Amino acid sequence: MTKNDCAGIVKKEFDFGWKTAGSVQPVDPLTLEYQKGSVLDVGCGTCQLYNFLTKNGWNGRYIGIDLQRYDNYAYPAGVELMLGDALALTFPKTDTVVLGHILEHVEDPCALLSKSIESCHNNVILSIPKRNEALWKYGVVEYHQLDKTHQHCGFSKEEVTTIVRLSGGKIRTYKDVFEMNATVGKSLWNSRIPRGVILVLSKIFSSKTFYADIWCEVVKE
């Protein structure tokens, strides 16, 4: 059997539900609170952020950047869409640049963040997956580890601080967001892990708070 004989058998593309119309991300309310006017949304997907902002009273200029236009999804009429590699495109000047779960997809986060800082009048709103290695030690998989397009296995607070500094910015506001109940997967453990280990894991996870994302507001140094 050759490699080509198996082509097309196993599914390669997954949506993870993020393109679904009406979906609200946990950090969207923070974007509404901290935006300063016009918005450049890098990695905009199907522009669900625009829908959230306008439904909540925002009426500024919205520009979205993404590598491609997705089929079978209705884009909002009020968006200005730019297609292509964000690092190769010229960013228009806007009040706020939004990097919503995009830095984990690029090989050089500093390059994209630096470009975003230089192109905004006021601030960059940044959200990325937080790396919780304490969970990994016990075999708990975080959602961002499942995405094959990610170049980085999440970020720590120290790494984010360093990336922002190297990009010519500083963190004005920092938040750990999207609190996780790490015992949600307990029903899965029952069939795979001895009962004694399950009890230990339950005690560990129920006594600690984990967060899925890091959110921060970045301004020019």
N, C-alpha and C positions, 0 to 999 in steps of 0.2 A: 504494500500500500504506500502510495506517495503522499507528500504533503498536500498536493492539490486535490487528492481524492477526498480529503476531510474538509475542504473549504466549504464554508457556509453551513456546516452542521451545528456549530455552537454559536449562540447569540453573543455578539460583541458589544452592542450598544445598549445603554441603560439610561433612563431619564431621571430616576430617583425622585420624580414628582415635582421637580423645581420649576418646570415650564408651565405647570397647570395654572390656568386663569384663576385669579382670586386668591392665590396662596399668599400668606403674609409671613415674612421672615421675622424671627424674634428681634432683630436689630432695626427693623423698619421704623418703629416709633422713635428710636434714637436718631435716625437720619432726619426725620421730620422735625425733631426738637433742635438739632444742632446745625441744620443747613442754613446757609446765609443768603439764599436767593436762587440764582441760576445754578443748575446742577449738571455736571458731566458724570455719567454713570459708566464706569469702565468695566466691561464684562457684564453688560446689561441683560443678556439673555433675551427674554421676551418682554422686557420692560415692565415687569410686575411692580417694581419700585415706583414707577411713574403712576400707575393705577392707585397704589396706596397713598401717595402724596396728594394727588388731586382729590381723592375721595375724602381727604381730611383737611381740605381748605387751601392747600398750596396751589399757587397759580403761576409759578415761574417758568423760565425756559429750561427745557430738559433735552439733553443730548446724550444718546446712548451709543456706546462703542462695543462691538462684538466681532468675533472672527467671521461669523456667518449669519445669515437670516434663516430662521428655522421655519420649515414647512408646516402647514396645517395649524398655525397659531396666528390669531388675529392681533396685530400690533396696534397699540393705541394711536389714534389719529394725531395727537398733539406732540409726538416725539420726533426729534431729528436723529436719524439713525446713520451712523458711520460704520462701515464694514472694513475689517482688516486687522492686522497685527497692531496692537496698541502701541508697541514700542516703535513701530515704523510710521505711524500716523502723526500728523501735527495736531496737538491738542488745542482746541479753541479756548480762549480765556473764559473762565466761569468763576462764580463766587465759591462754589464748593465742588470738589472732586470726590466721588464715592468709589471706593475700592472694596466692594462687597464680596468677600470670599473669592478673591482673584489672585492674591499674592502666592497662594499655595500652588497655583497652576503655572507659574513662571519660574524659569531657572534662576533668574537674577532679580529677586524682589527689590533690591536697592535701586536698580535702574528704573523700574516702573514707578516706584514711590517717589524717587527724586524728580522724575518728569512730572508727576502729578503735583508735587509741592510747588514746582516752578510755574505751573500753568494756572494755579488757582489764585484768586484775589484774597481769599480768607482762610479756608481750612480744607483738610483732607479728612474724610470720614472712612475709617478703616475697620474691617472685620475679617477675622481669620479663625480657623479652627485651633483650639487650644490643645496642646499635647498633655495628656494625663498618663504619664508612664506608670503611675501607681496602679492604674487599672490594667495596663498591659501585663504587669507581672502576674496577674491572676487570670490571664486568658480572656479578658473582656475586650472586645474589638469596638473601637469607636467608629462612628459612621464615616468619617473622612478617610479612614484607612481603606475603605472599600472602593474609593474612586480612583480608577487607574490613571486619570489625567493629572492627578496631583504629583507635583515634583518634590514636595516636602511633607513629612509626617507630622504635621501640626507645628505649633510654635509655643515656646515658653515666654513668660513675661520678660525675662532677661534678653532673650533673642529679639523680641519685638523692639525693646528699648534700644538695642544696639543697631538694628536695621534702620530705625527712624533716625538715629544720630548720624549714621553713615550716609543717609540720604539727604542730609542737610536740614532736618526738621527736629522738632521736639514734641513730646506728648503733652498736650494741655489737659486732656481728660482721659482717664483710663477706667475701664469697667470689665470685670469678668461677667459674662452674660450666659443665658440659656442654661439655668441650673438643671443638672441631671440627677435623677434618682437611679443610682447605679445598681439597685436591686431589681430593676425592671426585668432584667434577663434571668431572674431566679428560676422561672419555670423551665428555661432551657438548660440550666445547670443540672436539674434533677436527673436527667437521662444520661448525663455525660460525666458527672463528677460525684465521687463518693459522698454520702450524706454528711459525714463528719466535716468534710471540707466545705460543703454548702453552708453549714452552720457558722463556720469561721468566716467565710466570705460575707455572709449576711451581717454579722456583727461589725466587720470592718467597714462595709459599704454604707450601712445604716448610720454609722457614727461620723461619716465624713461627707463633705459637700464637694461635688465636682461640677465644673462648668464646661460646656461644649465649645464656647467661643470666647475670643478676646475681641473687645471693641475699644477703639480709641479715636480721639480727635487729635489730629496732628496739624501743627502750624509751622511755618518757616522759622528756622533758628535765627 
